[in-house]
Amino acid sequence: MSIGGFALLATVGLLVGAIVGLTGVGGGSIMTPLLITVFGVPAPVAVGTDLACAAVTKAVGSIAHGAARNIASGIVLRLAMGSVPAAISTLVLLTLAHLEAHRLEHLIRVSVGVALLVSIALLLLRDPMRRWATRSPAIGTLRRHRPAATVAVGALIGVAVALTSLGAGAIGAACLAMLYPELEPVEIAGSDIAHAVPLTAVAAAGHLWLGTIDGALLLALLVGGLPGIVAGSLLARRVPMRALRLILIATLALAGWRLLV
C-alpha cells in the first residue's frame, strides 16, 4: 500500500469513526460499502477487516461513553447474550459451507447491499417508529417481556454483523428506541457502541480464522478511526443529530446504489 493510499484510508477512518462516536451508527454501514465500491477491496476482506477495526475503535468509544454515563449496562448484557452466540453460529455455518471464493464474494456483497437498505430505512423511520411505539398496544405488550425481546434483537444483530459487519448500529438503535423509549438518543448510541465491542471482537476472530482480514488495511483504518471515535463520543451531546442523520442517510444511499447496480 502506498503512503498516499494509507493516508486516504486513515482520513476515511477518521471521518467514519467520528460519525460512529456521535451516533452509534455508521461504522460498517459506511466503511464496508466504501471499501468494496470505492477502494475495490473484496467483499469478504472488507467485512472482516472492518469488523477487526470496529472491535478496537468501539472499545475506545465505549470507554468515552462510559465516562459520560451514556451506557445502559443491563441492556448491553442482554443484547450480547443473543448476538455473540448468533454471530459464532453464523461464522461456523459459513465455514462448513466451503463456498468457492466467487460465491462467497457474491453472498457477502448482496448481503451487505440488503443490510444497507434496511439500515437506510430504519434511519429514515426511526423517529416515526419511536412515536408509533409509544402508542402501540402491541409494543406495549412486548415491553412487558423486554429482557427476552432484547436477547432476540441481539441474535438478529449477531447474524447481520457476522455476515456483513452492518446492523449493530441501525438495527440496534431502532429496536432499542422502541423497546426503551425512556432512553435518550445519546444513551442509545452509547449502549449500541458498548454492545458492539464483544460482538465485533467475536466476529472479527471468526473472520481471522477464515483469512479475511488485511493487516495493512486494518492499520490504516485504526490510525484514523481511533481519534475519530473518541472525538465523536465526547461531542455527542453538542452536535445537532437531525442534520447529522440526514448526511448519514445520503451517504448510505449513495453507497447502496453503488453496491447494487
C-alpha atoms as one frame of an Amber mdcrd trajectory, in Angstrom:
protein
   0.000   0.000   0.000   1.379   3.430  -0.978   1.793   6.281   1.519  -0.936
   8.237  -0.278  -3.337   5.311  -0.148  -2.599   4.782   3.533  -3.243   8.476
   4.281  -6.514   8.453   2.320  -7.789   5.373   4.155  -6.753   6.863   7.510
  -8.719  10.031   6.686 -11.773   7.974   5.779 -11.339   6.074   9.059 -11.223
   9.377  10.959 -14.492  10.615   9.439 -16.310   7.314   9.894 -15.025   6.974
  13.466 -16.363  10.429  14.311 -19.804   9.523  12.929 -19.857   6.291  14.949
 -18.914   8.154  18.127 -21.620  10.749  17.558 -24.481   8.478  16.593 -23.601
   4.855  17.322 -24.487   4.223  13.663 -22.457   4.188  10.512 -19.278   2.196
  11.068 -19.934  -0.876   8.963 -22.782   0.843   7.121 -20.371   3.346   5.588
 -16.939   1.744   5.767 -17.717  -1.685   4.331 -19.559  -0.382   1.211 -16.824
   2.242   0.683 -14.086  -0.374   0.852 -15.932  -2.555  -1.663 -17.163   0.036
  -4.157 -14.578   2.831  -3.960 -11.362   1.075  -2.952 -12.039  -2.231  -4.719
 -11.498  -4.423  -1.652 -13.028  -7.939  -1.996 -16.286  -8.122  -0.024 -15.173
 -10.827   2.483 -11.951  -8.903   3.241 -13.865  -5.613   3.570 -16.245  -7.186
   6.099 -13.540  -8.975   8.080 -11.180  -6.003   8.223 -13.934  -3.567   9.145
 -15.055  -5.866  11.964 -11.498  -6.015  13.321 -11.276  -2.217  13.138 -14.661
  -1.841  14.834 -13.641  -4.146  17.679 -10.822  -1.755  18.573 -12.441   1.612
  17.833 -15.706   0.779  19.572 -13.845  -0.420  22.651 -12.272   3.036  22.837
 -15.628   4.695  22.097 -17.347   2.711  24.836 -14.785   3.958  27.361 -15.586
   7.544  26.367 -19.350   6.926  26.518 -18.950   5.109  29.828 -17.123   8.095
  31.295 -20.036  10.267  30.160 -22.557   7.791  31.709 -24.212   7.095  28.369
 -24.319   3.269  28.655 -27.209   1.149  29.959 -25.189  -1.878  31.062 -28.155
  -4.209  31.629 -29.393  -3.686  28.075 -25.893  -4.213  26.682 -25.608  -7.541
  28.525 -28.951  -8.813  27.219 -28.082  -7.819  23.639 -24.758  -9.645  23.895
 -26.486 -12.777  25.244 -28.254 -13.016  21.886 -25.706 -11.559  19.481 -22.490
 -13.357  20.430 -23.835 -16.944  20.089 -25.674 -15.959  16.884 -22.505 -14.493
  15.348 -20.474 -17.593  16.239 -23.136 -19.893  14.751 -23.270 -17.847  11.532
 -19.496 -17.984  11.043 -19.380 -21.721  11.785 -22.098 -22.374   9.189 -20.259
 -20.166   6.692 -17.092 -22.181   7.233 -18.852 -25.537   6.951 -20.440 -24.454
   3.648 -16.978 -24.463   1.962 -18.088 -21.842  -0.566 -15.852 -21.079  -3.536
 -14.252 -17.621  -3.462 -16.553 -16.089  -6.078 -19.665 -17.498  -4.386 -18.577
 -16.161  -1.004 -17.879 -12.777  -2.623 -21.361 -12.711  -4.193 -23.116 -13.822
  -0.998 -21.456 -11.193   1.161 -21.764  -8.398  -1.416 -25.507  -8.994  -1.812
 -25.944  -9.365   1.956 -24.152  -6.054   2.523 -26.415  -4.356  -0.032 -29.596
  -5.693   1.584 -28.397  -4.820   5.098 -27.551  -1.333   3.890 -31.064  -0.801
   2.518 -32.525  -1.950   5.846 -30.190   0.452   7.674 -31.324   3.366   5.494
 -35.000   2.536   6.060 -34.525   2.325   9.822 -32.634   5.611   9.935 -35.371
   7.334   7.930 -38.158   5.883  10.051 -36.511   5.983  13.476 -38.440   8.966
  14.863 -41.855   7.941  13.426 -41.294   4.385  14.679 -40.431   5.671  18.141
 -43.613   7.796  18.251 -45.696   4.880  16.977 -44.160   2.551  19.563 -45.228
   4.828  22.436 -48.880   4.423  21.355 -48.914   0.848  20.038 -50.650  -1.739
  22.293 -48.564  -4.493  20.667 -45.280  -2.786  21.515 -46.647  -2.071  24.981
 -47.244  -5.798  25.445 -43.771  -6.560  24.084 -42.222  -4.181  26.617 -43.558
  -6.367  29.403 -41.146  -9.016  28.078 -38.268  -6.652  27.342 -35.440  -8.920
  28.556 -36.409 -11.757  26.167 -37.152  -9.325  23.328 -33.766  -7.654  23.795
 -31.972 -11.022  23.587 -33.904 -11.796  20.372 -32.917  -8.440  18.886 -29.321
  -9.215  19.814 -29.487 -12.532  17.941 -30.740 -10.777  14.794 -27.918  -8.247
  15.047 -25.357 -11.017  15.568 -26.273 -12.758  12.313 -26.234  -9.487  10.354
 -22.913  -8.311  11.760 -21.104 -11.628  11.247 -22.169 -11.760   7.605 -21.994
  -8.085   6.624 -20.439  -6.034   9.503 -23.636  -3.928   9.307 -26.547  -3.854
  11.734 -25.140  -3.207  15.194 -25.955   0.497  14.914 -29.001   0.965  12.711
 -30.951  -2.164  13.674 -29.954  -1.968  17.312 -30.750   1.724  17.652 -34.204
   1.382  16.086 -35.144  -1.601  18.247 -33.837  -0.029  21.442 -35.757   3.179
  20.704 -38.996   1.167  20.529 -38.323  -1.146  23.472 -36.811   1.534  25.741
 -38.459   4.887  24.920 -37.162   6.319  28.193 -33.576   6.245  26.889 -32.090
   9.444  25.483 -30.612   9.230  21.942 -27.103   9.566  23.348 -27.753   6.628
  25.720 -28.930   4.508  22.786 -25.748   5.440  20.883 -23.543   4.656  23.878
 -25.256   1.330  24.562 -25.027   0.352  20.894 -21.307   1.041  20.863 -20.703
  -0.855  24.111 -22.666  -3.867  22.822 -20.694  -3.842  19.578 -17.402  -4.425
  21.430 -17.847  -8.142  22.302 -19.879  -8.777  19.152 -17.335  -7.353  16.708
 -14.454  -8.968  18.621 -16.018 -12.425  18.255 -16.997 -11.831  14.617 -13.505
 -10.490  13.795 -11.918 -13.566  15.383 -14.068 -15.725  13.120 -13.016 -13.762
  10.045  -9.378 -14.043  11.120  -9.915 -17.802  11.152 -11.410 -17.523   7.638
  -8.396 -15.480   6.489 -10.433 -12.399   5.509  -8.574  -9.671   7.430  -5.996
  -7.411   5.713  -3.380  -6.211   8.229  -2.179  -3.128   6.319  -5.732  -2.001
   5.621  -6.661  -2.536   9.270  -3.739  -0.393  10.464  -4.714   2.491   8.170
  -8.328   2.425   9.380  -7.260   2.332  13.031  -4.878   5.282  12.663  -7.834
   7.446  11.678 -10.668   5.643  13.411  -9.358   5.760  16.977  -9.078   9.566
  17.318 -12.286   9.942  15.299 -14.476   7.834  17.577 -13.061   9.461  20.733
 -13.784  12.950  19.379 -17.281  11.933  18.260 -18.118  10.302  21.587 -17.052
  13.387  23.553 -19.068  15.712  21.288 -22.189  13.504  21.141 -24.328  15.842
  23.278 -23.283  19.002  21.407 -23.937  18.141  17.767 -27.367  18.545  16.050
 -28.283  14.906  15.469 -31.036  15.558  12.919 -28.693  17.263  10.454 -26.029
  14.617  11.007 -28.536  11.817  10.424 -29.611  13.355   7.095 -25.995  13.476
   5.948 -25.521   9.872   7.058 -28.636   8.702   5.194 -27.492  10.422   1.986
 -24.079   8.775   2.268 -25.581   5.342   2.882 -27.973   5.730  -0.058 -25.070
   6.522  -2.399 -23.107   3.540  -1.105 -26.118   1.252  -1.520 -26.646   2.407
  -5.104 -23.004   1.687  -5.921 -23.278  -1.796  -4.405 -26.466  -2.978  -6.052
 -26.307  -1.523  -9.577
